Amino acid sequence: MTAPKQRGFGSTLIERTIQAQGGKASMRYASEGLSARIRLPLAAASSRAFEISAALGAKAPQSPLQHSAKKQDLKGKRILVIEDEALVLMDLEATLTDAGCELAGTAGMLDEAKQLCSSASCDAALLDANLAGHPVDDLALALGQRNIPFAFVTGYGPESLPNGFRDAMMLKKPFSQKDLLGLLDILLHQSSGVVPLRRKPAAP
């Protein structure tokens, strides 16, 4: 058996899903067949099942976001993507790449996400509202302090967003390509009069 010349969807999905849980996966092709080695932290495996959204294949609900920009309007724009669900991340990557965007970085684990949100060079960011069970308040605050426009990606309503950011822009799962590109159009082509989002101070 020989290794395929191109990586397939299945192997990519397996590796991304395992990585999102803090593990590692490696595959080896030999004459007797394919073997795989998968390493997962027990705590992650027992506390949270793999979350693969079957809703991605469903028709997305109507959204007020309208995509008015042409593909070339997004060409070369660097987008940071923080998302812990492998299928959602792959869908975001494919849509952004097709639109001419560049990926400034991706992360599904909190530590890596913190580093990217504080230092990655990007024009805008898409931020999962809950990262592998962890709140993303600090990530949103880091992006806001750097004046990087961002939107939350979530399957829930505004009440699921961090305190102080519940009036932020939001992309609801499941979403269509039109929804995603329309949201990016708003984030990347705001008028100069728009004030960058800042975290609201907590009430005394």
C-alpha positions in Angstrom: 0.0 0.0 0.0 1.4 3.4 -0.9 0.5 6.8 0.6 -1.9 9.0 -1.3 -0.4 12.0 -3.1 -3.0 14.3 -1.6 -4.4 14.6 1.9 -8.1 13.6 2.0 -11.0 15.1 3.8 -11.2 12.2 6.2 -7.7 12.3 7.5 -7.8 16.1 7.8 -11.0 15.8 9.8 -9.6 13.2 12.2 -6.4 15.2 12.8 -8.2 18.5 13.4 -10.8 16.9 15.7 -8.1 15.2 17.8 -6.0 18.4 17.9 -9.1 20.4 19.1 -9.2 18.1 22.1 -5.5 18.7 22.9 -4.3 15.4 21.4 -2.2 14.3 18.4 -2.8 11.9 15.5 -0.4 10.4 13.1 -1.0 8.0 10.2 1.4 5.6 8.5 0.9 3.8 5.2 2.6 0.4 4.9 2.4 -2.6 2.6 0.0 -4.3 5.0 -2.3 -1.3 5.2 -2.9 1.9 7.1 -2.1 2.3 10.8 -2.9 5.3 13.0 -1.6 6.4 16.4 -4.0 8.7 18.4 -3.0 10.3 21.7 -5.7 12.0 23.8 -5.6 13.5 27.3 -7.9 11.5 29.5 -9.4 14.5 31.1 -10.4 16.0 27.7 -11.7 12.7 26.4 -13.9 12.1 29.5 -15.2 15.6 30.0 -16.2 16.5 26.5 -17.4 14.3 23.6 -16.3 15.2 20.1 -18.6 17.9 18.8 -19.0 17.6 15.1 -21.9 19.8 13.9 -24.1 17.9 11.5 -26.0 21.2 11.0 -23.3 22.4 8.6 -25.0 20.5 5.9 -28.4 21.9 6.7 -29.9 25.0 5.1 -28.9 28.1 7.2 -31.7 30.3 8.5 -32.3 33.7 7.0 -29.9 36.3 8.2 -30.0 40.1 8.1 -26.4 40.0 6.8 -26.2 40.7 3.1 -23.0 40.1 1.1 -22.6 43.2 -1.1 -18.8 43.1 -1.6 -17.2 41.3 -4.6 -14.6 38.6 -3.9 -11.8 40.9 -4.8 -12.8 43.2 -2.0 -11.6 40.6 0.5 -8.5 39.5 -1.5 -5.4 39.6 0.7 -7.3 40.4 3.9 -5.8 38.5 6.8 -8.3 36.7 9.0 -7.7 35.1 12.4 -10.0 32.2 13.2 -10.5 30.8 16.7 -12.7 27.8 16.6 -12.7 24.4 18.4 -15.0 22.4 16.2 -13.1 20.7 13.4 -15.8 20.8 10.7 -16.7 24.4 11.4 -13.1 25.4 11.2 -12.6 23.6 7.9 -15.8 25.2 6.5 -14.5 28.7 7.6 -11.1 28.1 6.1 -12.5 26.9 2.8 -14.9 29.9 2.5 -12.2 32.4 3.4 -9.7 31.0 1.0 -12.2 30.9 -1.8 -12.9 34.6 -1.2 -9.2 35.4 -1.5 -8.5 35.9 2.2 -5.4 34.8 3.9 -5.5 32.9 7.2 -3.5 34.8 9.9 -3.7 31.8 12.1 -6.1 29.3 13.6 -6.5 27.8 17.1 -8.8 25.5 18.9 -7.1 25.5 22.3 -7.1 28.4 24.8 -3.3 28.9 25.3 -2.6 29.0 21.5 -5.6 31.3 21.0 -4.4 33.7 23.7 -1.0 34.0 21.9 -2.6 34.6 18.5 -5.1 37.2 19.8 -2.3 39.1 21.5 0.2 39.1 18.7 -1.0 37.8 15.3 -1.0 40.3 12.5 -4.6 40.3 11.1 -7.3 42.6 9.6 -10.2 40.9 11.4 -10.9 37.9 13.6 -13.7 35.3 14.0 -13.9 34.1 17.6 -15.8 31.0 18.9 -17.9 32.1 21.9 -16.8 29.2 23.9 -13.5 27.5 23.4 -13.4 23.8 24.4 -15.5 24.7 27.5 -13.5 27.8 28.4 -14.8 31.4 28.4 -13.2 33.7 25.8 -13.5 37.0 27.7 -9.7 37.5 27.7 -9.5 36.8 24.0 -12.2 39.3 23.1 -10.6 41.9 25.4 -7.2 41.4 23.8 -8.6 41.9 20.3 -10.5 45.0 21.4 -7.4 46.5 23.0 -5.6 46.0 19.7 -8.5 47.6 17.8 -8.9 44.5 15.7 -12.5 44.2 14.5 -14.0 40.8 15.3 -17.2 38.8 15.5 -18.3 35.9 17.7 -19.2 32.6 16.0 -21.8 30.7 18.1 -24.8 28.4 18.0 -26.5 30.4 20.7 -27.9 33.9 21.3 -26.3 37.0 22.6 -26.7 35.8 26.1 -24.0 33.2 25.4 -21.4 36.0 24.8 -19.0 37.3 27.4 -20.2 40.0 29.8 -19.5 43.4 28.3 -19.5 42.0 24.7 -23.2 41.1 24.3 -23.8 43.9 21.7 -20.9 42.6 19.6 -21.4 41.3 16.0 -22.3 37.7 15.9 -22.3 34.9 13.3 -24.9 32.3 14.2 -24.3 28.6 13.5 -25.2 27.1 11.2 -24.3 29.8 8.7 -24.2 30.2 5.0 -21.3 31.5 2.9 -23.3 34.6 2.2 -23.7 35.2 5.9 -20.0 34.8 6.6 -18.8 37.0 3.7 -21.4 39.6 4.5 -20.2 39.8 8.1 -16.6 40.1 6.9 -17.6 42.9 4.6 -19.0 44.8 7.5 -16.0 44.1 9.7 -13.5 45.1 7.1 -15.2 48.0 5.5 -16.5 49.9 8.5 -16.7 53.7 8.2 -14.0 55.7 9.9 -16.6 57.0 12.4 -17.2 53.5 13.9 -15.7 53.3 17.4 -13.7 50.0 17.9 -15.4 47.7 20.3 -14.2 47.9 23.9 -15.2 45.8 26.9 -17.8 47.6 29.1 -16.7 48.1 32.7 -18.4 45.9 35.2 -21.2 47.5 37.2 -20.2 48.5 40.8 
